[in-house]
């Protein structure tokens, strides 16, 4: 991919680029907990968004996406969100400038092998690769955590998606052969070795994405905040669902909407499952880890209501196989992918059977991926 970016960039801009890349991610467990200051357990994957970049002497960003085969220009003197893929790039430049890191105009070429709309965080991959490209081009020395925060802020304030920091954090901090257990409040993290020689992680793309993501995501965030405000009346030290236990939530059950109760129930129980998962992986207790994955999906389906028919069909098909430890939706939901923990010597059999079972029920041919835990963003 590096050579392709270099050659295509030269054809388009008649200059030699610097090239940067940042990975997507799969979240093993800990869904919709990050913006509730809880725990997540993702890994960076060996799929990347690549950016070739060279400096301009004006304020114009000329951005080309190979994936969309589209060019767009953005003037950094008058940047306005366009509700367009380019917002993920321009938004990072705008936030960098607002944070005191001047950004010059640039010629940019983007290509990616992170699947779009599959819950594998293609958005964070383009944000983080853009941030590295802009900071490298403009000689800014910025630490990894600050990069992640700037990218999250760009998605929150410029793109308009009130995401937590998980995706950007693991795209920056990921490490080969490791998953990353992150405390989304303190931003302390622990790298946990992931022995894929004993159990395989297979990602199944349902090939559907229902147009609910952004609005429903923001709605659930507000529902969680409503629950926190109710709990705070009895327990003032609770500032996020991270601080609550089920007993606290039960005490205010009659004072909140039933839907808000179920949203909070998911987040509190998901934090508990995620905390348990770290010891399960450290001891290669895949039976326990699989049960935690299953519990996560059931909660996301029933209490957080971010699953859909196709995701449930995919998960049920996986669970029907004796050699599958567990399966669940991964990512924001409403379509996208499932993550499946499979006995290592049965990965090939699983891949064949899940395709047949899913297509029989939906008529859709799924995509399957077997990712390796990989390093975070870097210049090539």
N, C-alpha and C positions, 0 to 999 in steps of 0.2 A: 504493500500500500504506500509506503514511503516514496518509492521510486515513481509510482503513478502520480502521487500528489506533486512531486517535484517537476515531473515532465509536463503535466497538464497546467500547472501554474505558469511555467515558462511560456507555454503556448499562448496562454490567455493574457499574461501581463508583461511578457518579455523581461522578466527579472527572476533571480534566484530567491526562493523563499526560505525562511526558517519554518520548521515543521514541528508541531506539537500534537499530542494526543491525550485523551482522557477516556477512561473506561465507563461502560454502563455498569449496572449492578443487578444482582438478584438478592432480594431480601429473604433470608431463610425463615425467619420468624420475627414477629414484632411489628404488626401492621397497624397503622393509624395511631401509633403510640408516640411517634417522634414529636409531633406538634402538641402533645400533652406532657412533654418533658419526661417521657418514660424511656424504656429500653428497646433497642433494636439489635438485630443480629444479621447484617448483610455481608455479602462478599462482592468485591470488584470482579468483573468477568473479563475474559479474554476477547472482548469485542469493544471497539474503540471508535470515537469520533476524532478525525484527524483535521487539523487546520494548517494550511500553508499561509504565510503572511509576509508582507513586505511593507515598508513605510512609505507614506505619501507626505508631501510637504503642505497639504491643505487639511481641511477638517472632514473630508469625505471618507466614509467606509464604503468601498465597493465590495460587495459580498456575493459570491457565487456558491450555490449548493449543487453538488453533483447529484445528490439524491432526488432533488426536486427539478433538476436541470433548469434552474432559474437564477437570474441575477437581480440584485436590488442595490440601490445606493441610499445611504443614510448620512445626513449632514449632522455632525456632532454639535454644531452650533444651534441646531433647532431639531433635536430628536423628539419624535412623538411615537408612542406605540402604534403599531399598524395592525395588531391582531393577526400576526403573520409569523412564520418560522424565524424570520430575521430578528424578531424581538428578543430572542434568547441571546443573540450576539450583541445587538445594540444595547440591550438592557445592562449587560455586564460592563460595557464601555461607559455608559452613563453613570452607573453606581461607582465605578472606579474614580471617575472624575469628581463626583460628589464627595467621595471619601478623601480627596486630596491627592489622587494619583493621575496626573494629566495623561490623556490619551491622544495621540496624533491620528490623522487619517491613515487608512491602510487599505491595501489590496488583499483580499481574503479569498481562499479557495477551501471549501469544506467537503469532505467525504466521510462516510461512516458505514460501519457494518454492524452497528447496534440496531436491532429491529425496532422500527417505529411503532408506537401505539400498543406495545406488548407488555407494558409494565416493567420494562428493564431499564428505565431511566435514561432514555435517549436525551431528554431535556437537560439533565445534570451533566451528561457527557459533553454536550455542546457548550454549556455554560462554562464548565471548568476548563475545557480546551481553549475556549475564547479568552478566559481570564489569564491563563498561562501565556497565550500568544500576545495579548496586549501588554502584560507586565514585562515579558521578555523583550518585546519590541521597544518599549519605552524605558527600559533599564530600571524598573522598580523592583526592589528587593522586598518581597512580601511573603510572610510565613504561610504554611499550608492551611492553618486554621482560619486565618484572615481571608485567604482565597475562598474557602468554603462558605464563610459568612457573607462575603460580597456576592457570591453566586446565588445563595439563598435569597438575599435581599433583592437581587435583580428579578428573580422569579416572583417574589412577593409583590414588590412595588411597581415593577415595569410590565411584567407579563400578566400579573393579576391572579396568580395561583398561590394561595396561602399555605404553601408546603412547609414542612419542617426541614431540618438540616441534614437528615440522614443521607440522602442521595448524593449531595455535593460532598459531604464529609468522606464517605467511603470512596468516591471517585478520586479524591485527593490522597487519602491515606491508605488505600488498599495495599495488600502485600501478597505476593505469590504464595500459594499453598496455605493461605490462612483466611478464615472468616474474621469479622471484626465485630466485637461486642461493644456497643456504644451506649453510654449514659447521656441522653440528649439534654439533660440539664447541666451537668458539670462539663460535658464534652470530654470526660475521661474515657479512654477506650482501652480495650485489651485485644491483642491479636491471638486468635485461637486456632491452632493447627487443625486442618481439615484433611483427614486421611481418606482420600477418594479411592484408595486401593482396597478399602474394606466396604464402602458403601458409595454408590453412585448418585449424583444429583442430576436429574433429567428435568429440563424445562419444556413444558408442552404449551404451545401457543394455540389458543382456541381459534385464532384468526377472526375474532369479532371484537369490536370496540363500540359499545353503546354510547351515544352522545349525551352522557350525563356527567362525565367526569368532573369538570371544573366546578360547575354549579353545585353538584351534590357534595363534592369534597368540602367546599367552603361552608355549605349548610351543616355538615356534620361537625365541623370545627366549632361553629356557633352553638350547636347542641351540647357539645362537651363543655363549653364555657358556661352555659346555663346550668349544667349539673354542678360544676365547681362552685358557682355563686350560691347555689342552694346548700351545698355541704359546708361552705365557709360560715354560714350563719350559726352552725353548731361547733365547727372546728376551724377557727380563724387561721390556723397555721397551714391550712390546705390552700395552696395557690395554683395547683394544677392537679389533674387526676392522678398524676404520679404519686401524690401524697396521700391518696385515699385508699381505704381498704373496703371490702364489700360491706362490712358492718356499717361504715359511715353512710354508704349509699342506701342501705336498707332503712336507715333512720329517717331519710328524707324522701322515701319512696312516695308517700302520699302527698308530698308538696310539689312534685314535679310531674311533668307529662310522662306517660308510659314510654313514649319513644325516647325521650331524653334519658330515662332510666336505663333502657336497653343499650343505648349508645355508651353510656358511662360503664355499664356492666362489662361490655366488651373490652374497653380500654384497661380497666382495672385487672380483669382476668388475663388479658394478653400480656400485661407487664409481668404477672406471676409466671406465666408459661415461658416467657422469654428469659427470665432470670434462671429458671430451672434448666433451660436448654443448654446453657453454657457448660454446666457440670455434666450433662448427658453427652455432649460432644467430646469433652475432655477425656471421658472414660470410654469412649466408643460404645456408649449404651444407645444403640440405634433404635431398639424397641421403644425406649422411653422417648427419644427424640421424635420418633414417628407418631407416637400418641399425642405429643404436644403439637405437632403439625396438624393432626386431625382435629384436635380441639380448637386450634386457631381458625381453621376453615369453618367449622360449625358455628363459631361465634361471629365470624365475619358475615356468614350467610344469614343467621337468624337474628342477631342483635344489632350488628352494624349495617346490615342490609346493603352490602356493596358487591355481592356476588351476582350471578345471572344464570339463566338456564344452562348455557353452554359450559360455563365454569363448573357448575354442579355436576353436569354429565361427565366432564373430564375427570373430576375428583372421584366421583362414584366408580367410574370405570377403573381407575387406578387402585382404589381400595379393594376392589373385588379380586385382585391378584394376590396370591399368598406371599409372593416375594417382594411386595411393596410394604415398607415400614409405615409410610404416611404420605399424605398429599394435601395441598392447600392452594388457594389462590395466593399469588404474590403480586405486590404492587397495589395501586390504588383501588383496583376492582373494576366492575362494570364491563368485564371482558379482559382481554390480555392473556396472561400466562398462569399456569400452575407450576408449583415446584414439587417435585416428587423424590422421595428418598427410597432408593431401590437397592436390594442386595446386589453386590458388585458383579457377581457372575450371571446376573439375570437382566442386566441393562439392555442387552440386545433383544432379548425375548420381550421385555416390557415395551420397548419402542415399537416392535411389530404389532403387538396386541393392542396397545392403546390407540394406535392409528385406526385399526379395524373397528374397535368398539366405538370410538368417537364418531367415525364416519357413518357407521350404521345408524346411530341415533340422530345425527345432525345433517348428514349429507355433505359435511365440510371436511376437507383434507387438512389436518393440523400440521404445523411445523414443530419439529422437535430439535432441541439443542442440548448438548452436554458440555457445559462450560467448565473451565478450570478457574480456580481462584487466582487472581492476577494482581500485578502491581498497579498502583495508582498513576495519576497524570505525570507526564514527563515531556521534555523536549527530545526529539530524535536527532 
